């Protein structure tokens, strides 16, 4: 892993839809080495695949890391 990190031209943190597209686009011509880092378990769950299921996952610590931020007045 350390050697992969040292040899990568780009490091992308987050394998969501944007991260995966970015990694694919940067690596498609073969000139660049891209390291894509993703955390967490598999998201193969019915509640995640179905849009209305989001409400079921919001308070589930198996898929939500439950981090809090400082209060933001505009939100």
NULUM-852695 format. One record per residue: residue number from 0; chain; z, x, y of N, C-alpha, C, O, CB in turn. Coordinates in Angstrom, 2 decimals. Glycine has a CB too. Example, Ala and Ser with C-alpha at 12.3 -4.5 7.8 and 13.67 -1.06 7.14 Angstrom:
+-----+--------+---------+---------+---------+---------+---------+---------+---------+---------+---------+---------+---------+---------+---------+---------+---------+
| num | chaine |     n_z |     n_x |     n_y |    ca_z |    ca_x |    ca_y |     c_z |     c_x |     c_y |     o_z |     o_x |     o_y |    cb_z |    cb_x |    cb_y |
+-----+--------+---------+---------+---------+---------+---------+---------+---------+---------+---------+---------+---------+---------+---------+---------+---------+
|   0 |      A |    7.80 |   13.19 |   -5.69 |    7.80 |   12.30 |   -4.50 |    7.80 |   13.20 |   -3.30 |    8.46 |   14.24 |   -3.32 |    9.05 |   11.31 |   -4.47 |
|   1 |      A |    7.08 |   12.85 |   -2.25 |    7.14 |   13.67 |   -1.06 |    7.87 |   12.90 |    0.03 |    8.04 |   13.41 |    1.14 |    5.72 |   14.08 |   -0.60 |
+-----+--------+---------+---------+---------+---------+---------+---------+---------+---------+---------+---------+---------+---------+---------+---------+---------+
//
This chain:
+-----+--------+---------+---------+---------+---------+---------+---------+---------+---------+---------+---------+---------+---------+---------+---------+---------+
| num | chaine |     n_z |     n_x |     n_y |    ca_z |    ca_x |    ca_y |     c_z |     c_x |     c_y |     o_z |     o_x |     o_y |    cb_z |    cb_x |    cb_y |
+-----+--------+---------+---------+---------+---------+---------+---------+---------+---------+---------+---------+---------+---------+---------+---------+---------+
|   0 |      A |    0.00 |    0.82 |   -1.19 |    0.00 |    0.00 |    0.00 |    0.00 |    0.86 |    1.26 |   -0.78 |    0.60 |    2.17 |    1.20 |   -0.93 |    0.00 |
|   1 |      A |    0.84 |    1.88 |    1.32 |    0.90 |    2.72 |    2.50 |   -0.44 |    3.41 |    2.74 |   -0.87 |    3.55 |    3.88 |    2.01 |    3.77 |    2.37 |
|   2 |      A |   -1.10 |    3.85 |    1.68 |   -2.39 |    4.51 |    1.87 |   -3.44 |    3.51 |    2.35 |   -4.32 |    3.87 |    3.13 |   -2.86 |    5.17 |    0.57 |
|   3 |      A |   -3.35 |    2.25 |    1.90 |   -4.27 |    1.23 |    2.39 |   -4.06 |    0.99 |    3.88 |   -5.03 |    0.86 |    4.63 |   -4.08 |   -0.09 |    1.62 |
|   4 |      A |   -2.81 |    0.93 |    4.30 |   -2.49 |    0.71 |    5.71 |   -2.99 |    1.85 |    6.57 |   -3.50 |    1.62 |    7.67 |   -0.99 |    0.54 |    5.89 |
|   5 |      A |   -2.87 |    3.07 |    6.08 |   -3.31 |    4.23 |    6.85 |   -4.83 |    4.35 |    6.91 |   -5.35 |    4.98 |    7.82 |   -2.74 |    5.50 |    6.25 |
|   6 |      A |   -5.54 |    3.75 |    5.98 |   -7.00 |    3.85 |    5.94 |   -7.71 |    2.64 |    6.51 |   -8.94 |    2.61 |    6.54 |   -7.45 |    4.07 |    4.54 |
|   7 |      A |   -6.97 |    1.64 |    6.97 |   -7.59 |    0.42 |    7.48 |   -8.07 |    0.62 |    8.91 |   -7.41 |    1.27 |    9.72 |   -6.61 |   -0.76 |    7.41 |
|   8 |      A |   -9.25 |    0.07 |    9.21 |   -9.74 |    0.06 |   10.58 |   -9.07 |   -1.06 |   11.39 |   -8.84 |   -0.93 |   12.59 |  -11.27 |   -0.10 |   10.61 |
|   9 |      A |   -8.79 |   -2.15 |   10.70 |   -8.14 |   -3.31 |   11.33 |   -7.03 |   -3.81 |   10.42 |   -7.18 |   -3.83 |    9.20 |   -9.17 |   -4.43 |   11.62 |
|  10 |      A |   -5.92 |   -4.22 |   11.02 |   -4.83 |   -4.86 |   10.28 |   -4.65 |   -6.24 |   10.89 |   -4.41 |   -6.38 |   12.09 |   -3.48 |   -4.01 |   10.36 |
|  11 |      A |   -4.78 |   -7.26 |   10.06 |   -4.62 |   -8.64 |   10.51 |   -3.37 |   -9.19 |    9.86 |   -3.23 |   -9.17 |    8.63 |   -5.88 |   -9.51 |   10.17 |
|  12 |      A |   -2.47 |   -9.69 |   10.68 |   -1.22 |  -10.27 |   10.18 |   -1.34 |  -11.78 |   10.23 |   -1.42 |  -12.38 |   11.30 |    0.02 |   -9.78 |   11.01 |
|  13 |      A |   -1.35 |  -12.38 |    9.06 |   -1.46 |  -13.84 |    8.95 |   -2.76 |  -14.24 |    8.30 |   -3.84 |  -14.03 |    8.87 |   -1.35 |  -14.48 |   10.32 |
|  14 |      A |   -2.67 |  -14.82 |    7.13 |   -3.85 |  -15.22 |    6.38 |   -4.15 |  -16.70 |    6.51 |   -4.63 |  -17.33 |    5.57 |   -3.68 |  -14.87 |    4.93 |
|  15 |      A |   -3.87 |  -17.26 |    7.68 |   -4.24 |  -18.65 |    7.92 |   -5.74 |  -18.76 |    8.13 |   -6.48 |  -17.81 |    7.86 |   -3.49 |  -19.21 |    9.14 |
|  16 |      A |   -6.18 |  -19.89 |    8.61 |   -7.62 |  -20.10 |    8.77 |   -8.24 |  -19.08 |    9.72 |   -9.31 |  -18.55 |    9.44 |   -7.90 |  -21.52 |    9.26 |
|  17 |      A |   -7.60 |  -18.79 |   10.84 |   -8.16 |  -17.83 |   11.79 |   -8.11 |  -16.40 |   11.25 |   -9.07 |  -15.65 |   11.40 |   -7.41 |  -17.91 |   13.12 |
|  18 |      A |   -7.00 |  -16.03 |   10.62 |   -6.87 |  -14.68 |   10.09 |   -7.88 |  -14.39 |    8.99 |   -8.45 |  -13.30 |    8.94 |   -5.48 |  -14.46 |    9.56 |
|  19 |      A |   -8.10 |  -15.35 |    8.12 |   -9.08 |  -15.16 |    7.04 |  -10.50 |  -15.08 |    7.57 |  -11.29 |  -14.27 |    7.09 |   -8.97 |  -16.30 |    6.02 |
|  20 |      A |  -10.83 |  -15.90 |    8.55 |  -12.17 |  -15.84 |    9.14 |  -12.38 |  -14.50 |    9.83 |  -13.43 |  -13.88 |    9.70 |  -12.39 |  -17.00 |   10.15 |
|  21 |      A |  -11.37 |  -14.05 |   10.57 |  -11.48 |  -12.78 |   11.27 |  -11.66 |  -11.63 |   10.28 |  -12.50 |  -10.76 |   10.49 |  -10.24 |  -12.54 |   12.14 |
|  22 |      A |  -10.88 |  -11.63 |    9.20 |  -11.01 |  -10.58 |    8.18 |  -12.39 |  -10.61 |    7.54 |  -12.99 |   -9.56 |    7.32 |   -9.92 |  -10.75 |    7.11 |
|  23 |      A |  -12.88 |  -11.80 |    7.25 |  -14.21 |  -11.91 |    6.64 |  -15.30 |  -11.39 |    7.57 |  -16.19 |  -10.66 |    7.14 |  -14.50 |  -13.37 |    6.27 |
|  24 |      A |  -15.22 |  -11.77 |    8.83 |  -16.25 |  -11.35 |    9.78 |  -16.22 |   -9.85 |   10.02 |  -17.27 |   -9.21 |   10.12 |  -16.07 |  -12.09 |   11.10 |
|  25 |      A |  -15.03 |   -9.27 |   10.11 |  -14.92 |   -7.83 |   10.35 |  -15.38 |   -7.01 |    9.15 |  -15.85 |   -5.88 |    9.33 |  -13.49 |   -7.46 |   10.71 |
|  26 |      A |  -15.24 |   -7.54 |    7.96 |  -15.55 |   -6.76 |    6.75 |  -16.91 |   -7.08 |    6.14 |  -17.32 |   -6.41 |    5.20 |  -14.49 |   -6.98 |    5.73 |
|  27 |      A |  -17.62 |   -8.09 |    6.65 |  -18.83 |   -8.55 |    5.97 |  -19.96 |   -7.52 |    5.94 |  -20.77 |   -7.55 |    5.02 |  -19.32 |   -9.78 |    6.63 |
|  28 |      A |  -20.03 |   -6.64 |    6.90 |  -21.13 |   -5.67 |    6.87 |  -20.77 |   -4.39 |    6.11 |  -21.63 |   -3.54 |    5.91 |  -21.53 |   -5.31 |    8.28 |
|  29 |      A |  -19.52 |   -4.25 |    5.69 |  -19.11 |   -3.10 |    4.89 |  -18.76 |   -1.86 |    5.68 |  -18.38 |   -0.85 |    5.08 |  -20.17 |   -2.77 |    3.95 |
|  30 |      A |  -18.88 |   -1.89 |    7.00 |  -18.58 |   -0.70 |    7.81 |  -17.09 |   -0.55 |    8.10 |  -16.62 |    0.55 |    8.37 |  -19.33 |   -0.76 |    9.12 |
|  31 |      A |  -16.34 |   -1.65 |    8.05 |  -14.93 |   -1.61 |    8.41 |  -14.05 |   -1.93 |    7.22 |  -14.40 |   -2.74 |    6.36 |  -14.65 |   -2.58 |    9.55 |
|  32 |      A |  -12.90 |   -1.28 |    7.19 |  -11.88 |   -1.59 |    6.18 |  -10.83 |   -2.47 |    6.85 |  -10.28 |   -2.11 |    7.90 |  -11.23 |   -0.28 |    5.58 |
|  33 |      A |  -10.57 |   -3.61 |    6.25 |   -9.65 |   -4.59 |    6.84 |   -8.50 |   -4.83 |    5.89 |   -8.70 |   -5.06 |    4.69 |  -10.39 |   -5.92 |    7.16 |
|  34 |      A |   -7.29 |   -4.78 |    6.41 |   -6.10 |   -5.10 |    5.64 |   -5.55 |   -6.41 |    6.16 |   -5.19 |   -6.52 |    7.34 |   -5.02 |   -3.94 |    5.73 |
|  35 |      A |   -5.48 |   -7.42 |    5.30 |   -4.96 |   -8.73 |    5.66 |   -3.59 |   -8.89 |    5.02 |   -3.44 |   -8.78 |    3.80 |   -5.92 |   -9.88 |    5.20 |
|  36 |      A |   -2.57 |   -9.14 |    5.86 |   -1.19 |   -9.26 |    5.38 |   -0.75 |  -10.71 |    5.52 |   -0.89 |  -11.31 |    6.59 |   -0.23 |   -8.32 |    6.16 |
|  37 |      A |   -0.23 |  -11.26 |    4.46 |    0.26 |  -12.64 |    4.46 |    1.63 |  -12.67 |    3.80 |    1.88 |  -11.92 |    2.85 |   -0.74 |  -13.59 |    3.72 |
|  38 |      A |    2.50 |  -13.52 |    4.29 |    3.85 |  -13.64 |    3.74 |    4.03 |  -15.02 |    3.13 |    3.32 |  -15.97 |    3.46 |    4.91 |  -13.37 |    4.83 |
|  39 |      A |    5.00 |  -15.10 |    2.26 |    5.37 |  -16.40 |    1.71 |    4.71 |  -16.71 |    0.38 |    3.78 |  -16.03 |   -0.05 |    5.02 |  -17.47 |    2.69 |
|  40 |      A |    5.22 |  -17.76 |   -0.25 |    4.70 |  -18.17 |   -1.56 |    3.40 |  -18.96 |   -1.42 |    2.92 |  -19.21 |   -0.31 |    5.74 |  -19.00 |   -2.31 |
|  41 |      A |    2.86 |  -19.34 |   -2.52 |    1.64 |  -20.15 |   -2.54 |    1.89 |  -21.48 |   -1.82 |    2.99 |  -22.03 |   -1.87 |    1.18 |  -20.40 |   -3.99 |
|  42 |      A |    0.86 |  -21.99 |   -1.16 |    0.99 |  -23.29 |   -0.50 |    0.25 |  -24.39 |   -1.26 |   -0.14 |  -25.41 |   -0.68 |    0.47 |  -23.19 |    0.93 |
|  43 |      A |    0.06 |  -24.19 |   -2.54 |   -0.61 |  -25.19 |   -3.38 |    0.36 |  -26.33 |   -3.67 |    1.02 |  -26.37 |   -4.72 |   -1.11 |  -24.55 |   -4.72 |
|  44 |      A |    0.44 |  -27.25 |   -2.74 |    1.33 |  -28.41 |   -2.87 |    0.60 |  -29.64 |   -2.34 |   -0.17 |  -29.54 |   -1.38 |    2.68 |  -28.19 |   -2.11 |
|  45 |      A |    0.85 |  -30.77 |   -2.94 |    0.24 |  -32.01 |   -2.49 |    0.59 |  -32.30 |   -1.04 |   -0.27 |  -32.73 |   -0.27 |    0.68 |  -33.17 |   -3.39 |
|  46 |      A |    1.85 |  -32.08 |   -0.66 |    2.29 |  -32.38 |    0.70 |    1.57 |  -31.53 |    1.75 |    1.47 |  -31.94 |    2.91 |    3.78 |  -32.17 |    0.82 |
|  47 |      A |    1.08 |  -30.38 |    1.38 |    0.37 |  -29.53 |    2.32 |   -1.11 |  -29.89 |    2.34 |   -1.75 |  -29.81 |    3.40 |    0.55 |  -28.04 |    1.96 |
|  48 |      A |   -1.66 |  -30.28 |    1.22 |   -3.09 |  -30.63 |    1.15 |   -3.42 |  -31.95 |    1.86 |   -4.54 |  -32.13 |    2.33 |   -3.52 |  -30.71 |   -0.29 |
|  49 |      A |   -2.47 |  -32.84 |    1.93 |   -2.69 |  -34.16 |    2.54 |   -2.08 |  -34.14 |    3.94 |   -0.88 |  -33.86 |    4.07 |   -2.07 |  -35.32 |    1.66 |
|  50 |      A |   -2.85 |  -34.43 |    4.99 |   -2.33 |  -34.32 |    6.35 |   -1.02 |  -35.09 |    6.61 |   -0.15 |  -34.58 |    7.31 |   -3.35 |  -34.81 |    7.30 |
|  51 |      A |   -0.88 |  -36.26 |    6.06 |    0.35 |  -37.02 |    6.29 |    1.55 |  -36.38 |    5.60 |    2.69 |  -36.72 |    5.92 |    0.17 |  -38.46 |    5.81 |
|  52 |      A |    1.32 |  -35.47 |    4.68 |    2.39 |  -34.79 |    3.97 |    3.16 |  -33.80 |    4.81 |    4.23 |  -33.35 |    4.42 |    1.85 |  -34.10 |    2.78 |
|  53 |      A |    2.62 |  -33.45 |    5.98 |    3.30 |  -32.48 |    6.86 |    4.73 |  -32.91 |    7.15 |    5.63 |  -32.07 |    7.18 |    2.52 |  -32.33 |    8.17 |
|  54 |      A |    4.96 |  -34.18 |    7.35 |    6.31 |  -34.66 |    7.65 |    7.28 |  -34.32 |    6.52 |    8.46 |  -34.08 |    6.78 |    6.30 |  -36.18 |    7.89 |
|  55 |      A |    6.81 |  -34.31 |    5.29 |    7.67 |  -33.98 |    4.14 |    8.00 |  -32.50 |    4.09 |    9.05 |  -32.11 |    3.56 |    6.98 |  -34.41 |    2.84 |
|  56 |      A |    7.14 |  -31.67 |    4.62 |    7.36 |  -30.22 |    4.55 |    8.14 |  -29.67 |    5.73 |    8.64 |  -28.55 |    5.67 |    6.03 |  -29.50 |    4.45 |
|  57 |      A |    8.25 |  -30.43 |    6.80 |    8.86 |  -29.93 |    8.03 |   10.29 |  -29.43 |    7.81 |   10.66 |  -28.39 |    8.36 |    8.86 |  -31.01 |    9.09 |
|  58 |      A |   11.08 |  -30.13 |    7.05 |   12.47 |  -29.74 |    6.80 |   12.69 |  -29.12 |    5.43 |   13.83 |  -29.03 |    4.96 |   13.36 |  -30.94 |    6.95 |
|  59 |      A |   11.61 |  -28.69 |    4.78 |   11.70 |  -28.09 |    3.44 |   11.71 |  -26.57 |    3.57 |   10.67 |  -25.98 |    3.89 |   10.52 |  -28.57 |    2.54 |
|  60 |      A |   12.84 |  -25.90 |    3.31 |   12.91 |  -24.44 |    3.48 |   12.02 |  -23.67 |    2.49 |   11.87 |  -22.46 |    2.63 |   14.33 |  -23.99 |    3.32 |
|  61 |      A |   11.44 |  -24.34 |    1.51 |   10.51 |  -23.65 |    0.60 |    9.19 |  -23.33 |    1.30 |    8.51 |  -22.38 |    0.92 |   10.25 |  -24.51 |   -0.65 |
|  62 |      A |    8.83 |  -24.11 |    2.31 |    7.55 |  -23.88 |    3.00 |    7.71 |  -23.69 |    4.50 |    6.75 |  -23.32 |    5.17 |    6.62 |  -25.04 |    2.75 |
|  63 |      A |    8.90 |  -23.93 |    5.05 |    9.16 |  -23.76 |    6.47 |   10.32 |  -22.78 |    6.61 |   11.40 |  -23.03 |    6.08 |    9.48 |  -25.13 |    7.17 |
|  64 |      A |   10.11 |  -21.70 |    7.30 |   11.14 |  -20.68 |    7.41 |   12.28 |  -21.09 |    8.32 |   13.27 |  -20.36 |    8.43 |   10.54 |  -19.40 |    7.90 |
|  65 |      A |   12.17 |  -22.22 |    8.97 |   13.24 |  -22.83 |    9.75 |   13.71 |  -21.94 |   10.91 |   14.90 |  -21.97 |   11.25 |   14.41 |  -23.17 |    8.85 |
|  66 |      A |   12.82 |  -21.16 |   11.50 |   13.18 |  -20.33 |   12.65 |   13.31 |  -21.21 |   13.89 |   12.56 |  -22.17 |   14.06 |   12.13 |  -19.21 |   12.87 |
|  67 |      A |   14.24 |  -20.87 |   14.75 |   14.41 |  -21.54 |   16.02 |   14.08 |  -20.56 |   17.14 |   14.24 |  -19.35 |   16.98 |   15.85 |  -22.10 |   16.18 |
|  68 |      A |   13.62 |  -21.09 |   18.25 |   13.35 |  -20.24 |   19.41 |   14.30 |  -20.62 |   20.54 |   15.04 |  -21.60 |   20.45 |   11.87 |  -20.37 |   19.87 |
|  69 |      A |   14.26 |  -19.84 |   21.57 |   15.02 |  -20.18 |   22.77 |   14.39 |  -21.43 |   23.38 |   13.19 |  -21.64 |   23.24 |   15.05 |  -18.99 |   23.80 |
|  70 |      A |   15.18 |  -22.25 |   24.06 |   14.61 |  -23.45 |   24.70 |   13.51 |  -23.09 |   25.69 |   13.63 |  -22.13 |   26.45 |   15.71 |  -24.23 |   25.41 |
|  71 |      A |   12.44 |  -23.88 |   25.68 |   11.33 |  -23.70 |   26.60 |   11.25 |  -24.95 |   27.45 |   10.92 |  -26.02 |   26.94 |    9.97 |  -23.43 |   25.84 |
|  72 |      A |   11.54 |  -24.86 |   28.75 |   11.61 |  -26.05 |   29.60 |   10.34 |  -26.90 |   29.59 |   10.42 |  -28.12 |   29.67 |   11.90 |  -25.64 |   31.01 |
|  73 |      A |    9.17 |  -26.28 |   29.49 |    7.92 |  -27.04 |   29.54 |    7.62 |  -27.79 |   28.23 |    6.69 |  -28.59 |   28.17 |    6.76 |  -26.10 |   29.87 |
|  74 |      A |    8.39 |  -27.51 |   27.21 |    8.17 |  -28.21 |   25.95 |    9.23 |  -29.27 |   25.76 |    9.22 |  -29.98 |   24.76 |    8.18 |  -27.23 |   24.77 |
+-----+--------+---------+---------+---------+---------+---------+---------+---------+---------+---------+---------+---------+---------+---------+---------+---------+
//
